[in-house]
Every structure is written in C-alpha cells, then in structure tokens.
Amino acid sequence: MQDKVKIGYRTYVIKEDGIADKSENWGDIIHKTGEIHIEESLSLQHKQEILLHEIIHGIGAICMNDELIEKQISSLAYAFAMVIRDNPQMFMDIIKGLK
C-alpha cells in the first residue's frame, strides 16, 4: 500500500496500524495531523476500499465543507472501488491524460 496521498493542498501520511481498531471504524483521517490510519489486520482489497473512503472524507473536507454524510461517503467509496477494479485500463488512460 502507498505511504502518502495528496488531497488538494495537503499531503496525508498513510499508516497501517491498530489505531482504527480502537474504535468501530476501520479507518480514520485526521486533518489536524495530516494522517490517514487504516486497520492493519484487513485484507489488501479492504484496505484499499477503506483508503478510498478516507480520501473521499478528505475531498469533502477541502471542497465541500464536510457536507457529505457517512452513508454517502461509504457508498461513493465502494462504488468507486468497483468501477476502478472493473475498468483498470480506463483509469490508466485517465492518469496518462491528466499528466
């Protein structure tokens, strides 16, 4: 798994640890410290889905003043993960086009 992600003006450090396990969440984004925590015991696929979830939280905080509710974020993250998984070449093409 990658160790950093840039969301808007901020770079977040991604940490796989047990911090998320101390709550009911599998991941957490902490804007104050610039960290995203992902539960280390999850499968790689689940970690990536949780990372997308936390990235959407970050996008919402920067672009939407945190107006998305948790259910919307979860739905967007899992739907986006399915689209990426089912259309990997399309996303490679998008990445090339954005450079």
Secondary structure, DSSP 8 states (H G I E B T S, - for coil): --SEEEETTEEEEEEEESGGGGSS-SEEEETTTTEEEEETTS-HHHHHHHHHHHHHHHHHHHHSTT-S-HHHHHHHHHHHHHHHHH-HHHHHHHHHHH-
